[in-house]
Amino acid sequence: LEKLKQTQPSFIKGQVIGAFTFGTSTLDTEQVSANPLVDSVQRVSAPYKMASRSFHPENSIIKIGKSTFASCFELIEINIPNKLETIPENFVQNCYKLTSVTIPSSVKTIDNYAFRGVAFENVIIPDTVTSLGQYAFSANGHLQSITFGKGITIIPKYCLLNCSKITKIIFNGKVTELQESAFCGLDSLEDFDMPETVTTLGNAVFYRCKKLKTINLPNSITSIGSSAFSTCSALNNITIPNELLIIKDYVFNLCSSLTDVTLNTKVTQICESAFDGTAISDIDLRKCTSLTTIKMYAFNSCKELTEVRLNNGLRVVQSYSFNSCKLLNKIYIPADVYGIRANAFSNLHADAMIYCYAPFKGSDWADNWYGTVKTENIIWNYTD
């Protein structure tokens, strides 16, 4: 504490605090003017080695180096100077007792990991901030709400990863993209109001949000990444945006409460395990006039599925597309379905029926396309 008291005036009156200034490494007090980030500012031993638990620099500070307060485990209070434009990488990362902070309106950039692993309950990002780094507010087990200011248009990768208590996310700006795993592992989030300006959802963006029940997907969305909603076990209904063409791998995998899915007419592919482990009871693809491909395990282990109607123009149903759907007992296949791979329909209801509108199988149908369905339960030249 005496060292901090003795050296503090140098920090208060200077303009630059160097990188790693208060980090976990214990450094003796020394001049480090050779460091280009430092303007004759002194380094001191890490605050968690001392009794001091707060830091109040004057507003003359205009630049702070990365990791300056990283892993200062006893830090509970810090004032950010109101002339600072960039909150640096790892700024207060793993300061587990730091419960709040006010981000001044001078700030334009918040770098990677800046506030990772702190104890904030609420965060308001001012409208002046236009750039957020990866993991910026991640691993905060106390965070309950966050407001993104008007300047934020992209929510970066892992931004709120594993913020397990968050229940409210507010957007004041025109957000266009939620990147990979931005909201992954938000265990307390029950509903999410997607901005109407969003066009892109990254891979695993809502992965493992176990309590997420409702989410609107606006028609502005044109791309949803793999595993975007995987393991959202409380999600019960979804409407696929009008301009989304491909439902990628594992998008709704293990959404075990998902009973109601509304597809659009423009979807061209349903990819591997897209709806694996959902609770869909019937699938009617007849209005999906652009759908050409159903990939492996697309509807694997849909335990409540009883009926499937495929669409005209379907080019290929891959192997095990409908596998381990134990209640599935009725499948309707239009005459112009071009290709069906081996075991496309396997491990279904013991008395499952397949109704084929064609008089015989197509030339690109595998010999055992019907999988485990009894051959006597295949009806050819079927008419409604």
C-alpha positions in Angstrom: 0.0 0.0 0.0 2.8 2.4 0.8 4.4 1.8 -2.6 1.1 2.5 -4.3 0.6 5.7 -2.3 4.1 6.9 -3.1 3.9 6.3 -6.8 0.2 7.2 -7.4 0.9 10.9 -8.2 2.9 9.8 -11.2 -0.1 8.0 -12.5 -2.6 10.7 -11.7 -0.6 13.4 -13.4 0.7 11.5 -16.4 -1.1 10.8 -19.7 -0.1 7.2 -20.3 -0.3 4.1 -18.2 1.9 1.3 -19.6 1.0 -2.2 -20.5 0.9 -4.8 -17.7 1.2 -2.0 -15.1 -0.8 -3.7 -12.4 -0.8 -7.2 -13.8 0.0 -10.4 -11.9 3.7 -10.1 -12.2 5.3 -8.5 -9.2 7.6 -5.7 -10.3 9.7 -3.3 -8.2 9.1 0.4 -8.6 11.2 1.5 -11.6 11.3 3.9 -14.5 10.3 2.3 -17.8 10.6 5.2 -20.2 12.1 2.9 -22.8 8.6 1.4 -23.3 6.9 3.3 -26.2 3.6 3.0 -24.4 4.8 4.7 -21.3 5.5 8.4 -20.7 7.9 8.4 -17.7 5.3 6.5 -15.7 6.3 4.2 -12.8 5.3 0.6 -12.5 4.4 -0.8 -9.1 3.7 -4.2 -7.5 0.3 -5.7 -8.3 -2.5 -4.2 -6.2 -3.8 -7.6 -5.0 -0.5 -7.7 -3.1 -1.6 -4.6 -1.3 -4.4 -3.3 0.9 -5.6 -0.8 -1.8 -8.7 -2.0 -3.6 -9.5 1.0 -5.8 -7.9 3.2 -8.4 -8.9 6.7 -9.2 -6.7 8.3 -11.9 -7.3 11.9 -12.9 -8.9 12.6 -16.2 -5.6 13.6 -17.7 -5.0 9.9 -18.6 -5.6 9.5 -22.4 -4.1 6.0 -22.9 -3.8 2.8 -20.9 -1.8 -0.2 -22.0 -3.2 -3.7 -22.3 -3.5 -6.0 -19.3 -3.0 -3.0 -17.0 -5.2 -4.3 -14.2 -5.6 -8.0 -15.4 -6.0 -10.5 -12.5 -6.0 -7.8 -9.8 -8.1 -10.1 -7.7 -8.8 -7.6 -4.9 -9.8 -4.7 -7.1 -13.4 -3.6 -6.4 -13.5 -0.1 -7.8 -12.0 1.7 -10.8 -12.8 5.0 -12.4 -12.2 5.2 -16.2 -10.7 8.6 -17.2 -13.2 10.6 -19.3 -10.6 11.3 -22.0 -9.9 7.7 -22.7 -10.9 6.6 -26.2 -9.8 2.9 -26.1 -10.3 0.4 -23.2 -7.4 -1.9 -23.9 -7.2 -5.6 -24.3 -7.4 -7.5 -21.0 -8.0 -4.2 -19.2 -9.5 -5.7 -16.0 -9.8 -9.3 -17.0 -10.3 -11.7 -14.1 -10.8 -8.9 -11.6 -13.4 -11.1 -9.9 -14.5 -8.6 -7.2 -15.0 -5.6 -9.6 -18.7 -5.2 -9.4 -19.4 -2.1 -11.5 -17.9 0.4 -13.9 -19.0 3.5 -15.8 -17.8 3.6 -19.4 -17.4 7.3 -20.2 -18.7 8.8 -23.5 -15.2 9.4 -24.7 -14.7 5.7 -25.3 -14.9 4.5 -28.9 -13.3 1.1 -28.7 -13.5 -1.8 -26.2 -10.8 -4.3 -27.0 -10.7 -8.1 -26.6 -11.2 -9.6 -23.1 -11.4 -6.0 -21.7 -14.0 -6.9 -19.1 -13.8 -10.7 -19.1 -14.3 -12.4 -15.8 -15.5 -9.5 -13.7 -18.5 -9.2 -11.4 -20.7 -6.6 -13.1 -24.4 -6.9 -12.7 -25.4 -4.3 -15.3 -23.6 -2.8 -18.2 -24.5 0.2 -20.4 -22.3 0.7 -23.4 -22.5 4.4 -24.5 -23.5 5.4 -28.0 -19.9 6.5 -28.8 -18.6 3.0 -28.8 -18.4 1.7 -32.3 -16.1 -1.3 -31.9 -16.2 -4.3 -29.5 -13.5 -6.9 -29.2 -14.0 -10.7 -28.8 -14.8 -12.0 -25.3 -15.3 -8.3 -24.2 -17.8 -9.1 -21.4 -17.5 -12.9 -21.3 -17.4 -15.3 -18.3 -19.2 -12.8 -16.0 -21.3 -15.0 -13.7 -23.1 -11.9 -12.2 -24.2 -10.0 -15.3 -27.9 -9.7 -15.5 -28.5 -7.0 -18.2 -26.5 -5.3 -20.9 -27.4 -2.4 -23.2 -25.6 -2.0 -26.5 -25.4 1.6 -27.6 -26.3 3.1 -31.0 -22.8 2.8 -32.3 -22.6 -1.0 -32.2 -23.5 -2.7 -35.4 -21.7 -6.0 -34.9 -21.7 -8.2 -31.8 -18.3 -9.9 -31.9 -17.4 -13.5 -31.3 -17.8 -14.8 -27.7 -18.9 -11.3 -26.5 -21.1 -12.6 -23.7 -19.9 -16.2 -23.6 -21.0 -18.0 -20.4 -22.7 -15.0 -18.8 -25.0 -17.5 -17.0 -27.3 -15.0 -15.2 -28.1 -12.6 -17.9 -31.8 -12.2 -18.6 -32.0 -8.9 -20.6 -30.2 -7.8 -23.7 -31.1 -4.4 -25.2 -30.0 -3.0 -28.6 -30.3 0.7 -29.2 -28.5 0.7 -32.6 -28.9 -1.0 -36.0 -27.1 -4.3 -35.3 -26.5 -6.3 -38.5 -24.5 -9.3 -37.3 -24.3 -11.6 -34.3 -21.0 -13.4 -34.6 -19.9 -16.9 -33.6 -20.9 -17.8 -30.0 -21.7 -14.2 -29.2 -24.5 -15.3 -26.8 -23.4 -18.9 -26.1 -24.1 -20.4 -22.7 -26.6 -17.7 -21.4 -28.3 -20.2 -19.0 -30.9 -17.7 -17.7 -32.0 -16.1 -20.9 -35.6 -16.9 -21.6 -36.6 -14.7 -24.5 -34.7 -12.6 -27.1 -35.9 -9.8 -29.2 -33.9 -9.9 -32.4 -33.3 -6.5 -34.0 -35.0 -6.2 -37.4 -31.7 -5.1 -39.0 -29.8 -8.3 -38.3 -28.8 -10.2 -41.5 -26.3 -12.8 -40.2 -26.2 -15.1 -37.2 -22.8 -16.8 -36.7 -22.0 -20.4 -35.7 -23.2 -21.5 -32.2 -24.5 -17.9 -31.6 -27.1 -19.1 -29.1 -25.6 -22.5 -28.4 -26.6 -24.0 -25.0 -29.0 -21.2 -24.0 -31.0 -23.8 -22.1 -33.9 -21.6 -20.9 -34.5 -19.8 -24.2 -38.1 -20.3 -25.1 -38.9 -17.7 -27.7 -37.0 -15.8 -30.3 -38.1 -13.9 -33.3 -36.1 -14.4 -36.5 -36.8 -11.3 -38.8 -37.0 -11.7 -42.5 -33.8 -9.6 -42.8 -31.8 -12.7 -41.9 -30.1 -14.4 -44.8 -27.6 -16.6 -43.1 -27.7 -18.7 -39.9 -24.5 -20.5 -38.9 -24.0 -24.1 -37.9 -25.2 -25.1 -34.4 -26.7 -21.6 -34.0 -29.5 -22.8 -31.6 -28.1 -26.3 -30.7 -29.1 -27.5 -27.3 -31.6 -24.7 -26.7 -33.7 -27.3 -24.9 -36.6 -25.0 -24.0 -37.1 -23.5 -27.5 -40.6 -24.5 -28.6 -41.3 -22.8 -32.0 -39.4 -21.2 -34.8 -40.3 -19.5 -38.1 -37.5 -19.7 -40.7 -36.9 -16.2 -42.3 -38.2 -15.8 -45.9 -34.8 -15.2 -47.4 -32.9 -18.0 -45.7 -31.9 -20.6 -48.3 -29.8 -23.1 -46.3 -30.6 -24.6 -42.9 -27.1 -25.5 -41.9 -25.6 -28.4 -39.9 -26.9 -28.8 -36.4 -28.8 -25.5 -36.3 -31.6 -26.8 -34.1 -29.8 -30.0 -32.9 -31.1 -31.2 -29.5 -33.8 -28.5 -29.2 -35.8 -31.1 -27.4 -38.9 -28.9 -26.9 -39.1 -27.7 -30.5 -42.5 -28.8 -31.7 -43.4 -26.2 -34.3 -41.3 -25.2 -37.3 -42.5 -23.0 -40.1 -40.3 -23.3 -43.2 -40.2 -20.8 -46.1 -40.7 -21.6 -49.8 -37.2 -20.7 -50.7 -35.2 -23.1 -48.6 -32.9 -25.2 -50.9 -31.1 -27.5 -48.4 -31.7 -29.0 -44.9 -28.2 -30.0 -43.8 -26.8 -32.6 -41.5 -28.5 -33.0 -38.2 -30.3 -29.7 -38.6 -33.4 -30.9 -36.6 -31.8 -33.9 -34.9 -33.4 -34.6 -31.5 -36.3 -32.1 -31.8 -39.9 -32.8 -30.9 -41.5 -32.1 -34.3 -44.6 -34.3 -34.7 -45.1 -33.9 -38.5 -43.2 -32.6 -41.4 -44.9 -31.2 -44.5 -42.5 -30.1 -47.2 -45.0 -29.7 -50.0 -44.8 -25.9 -50.0 -41.0 -26.0 -50.0 -40.9 -25.8 -53.8 -37.2 -24.9 -53.9 -36.0 -27.7 -51.6 -33.6 -30.0 -53.4 -31.5 -31.7 -50.7 -32.1 -33.3 -47.3 -28.8 -34.4 -45.8 -27.7 -37.1 -43.5 -29.4 -37.3 -40.1 -31.4 -34.1 -40.9 -34.3 -35.4 -38.8 -32.5 -38.0 -36.8 -34.1 -39.1 -33.4 -37.2 -36.9 -33.7 -39.0 -38.9 -31.1 -42.5 -37.4 -31.6 -42.4 -37.5 -35.5 -45.3 -39.5 -36.9 -45.8 -38.3 -40.5 -43.6 -36.9 -43.3 -44.6 -35.5 -46.7 -41.8 -34.8 -49.1 -41.9 -32.1 -51.8 -41.9 -32.2 -55.6 -38.5 -31.4 -57.1 -36.5 -33.0 -54.3 -33.2 -34.1 -55.8 -31.8 -36.2 -53.1 -32.7 -37.6 -49.7 -29.4 -38.8 -48.1 -28.7 -41.8 -46.0 -30.3 -41.8 -42.5 -32.1 -38.5 -43.1 -35.0 -40.0 -41.2 -33.4 -42.3 -38.6 -34.5 -43.5 -35.2 -37.8 -41.7 -35.4 -39.6 -44.5 -33.5 -43.2 -43.1 -34.0 -42.8 -42.3 -37.7 -45.4 -44.5 -39.4 -46.4 -42.6 -42.6 -44.1 -41.3 -45.3 -45.4 -39.7 -48.6 -43.0 -39.5 -51.5 -44.0 -37.6 -54.7 -43.3 -39.1 -58.1 -40.5 -36.7 -59.1 -38.2 -37.2 -56.1 -35.0 -37.9 -58.1 -32.6 -39.7 -55.7 -32.9 -41.5 -52.3 -29.8 -43.0 -50.8 -29.4 -46.2 -48.9 -31.2 -46.4 -45.5 -32.8 -43.0 -45.9 -35.6 -44.3 -43.7 -34.3 -46.5 -40.9 -35.3 -47.6 -37.4 -38.8 -46.2 -37.6 -42.1 -47.5 -36.3 -42.3 -51.3 -36.7 -45.3 -50.9 -39.0 -44.2 -47.8 -40.9 -45.8 -47.2 -44.3 -44.3 -45.5 -47.3 -46.7 -44.2 -49.9 -45.0 -43.6 -53.3 -46.9 -41.7 -56.0 -44.7 -43.2 -58.7 -45.4 -46.7 -60.1 -41.8 -47.8 -59.3 -38.6 -46.6 -57.8 -36.5 -44.0 -59.6 -33.2 -44.8 -61.4 -31.2 -42.9 -58.7 -32.8 -44.6 -55.8 -30.6 -47.1 -53.8 -31.7 -50.7 -53.7 -32.3 -50.5 -50.0 -33.5 -46.8 -50.0 -36.3 -47.8 -47.6 -34.0 -48.9 -44.9 -35.7 -50.9 -42.2 -39.3 -50.4 -43.6 -40.9 -53.7 -44.6 -41.2 -54.0 -48.4 -44.8 -55.1 -48.1 -45.5 -51.7 -46.4 -44.4 -49.8 -49.5 -47.4 -48.7 -51.6 -46.6 -47.8 -55.3 -48.7 -45.7 -57.6 -50.4 -44.1 -54.6 -53.1 -41.5 -55.0 -54.7 -39.3 -52.3 
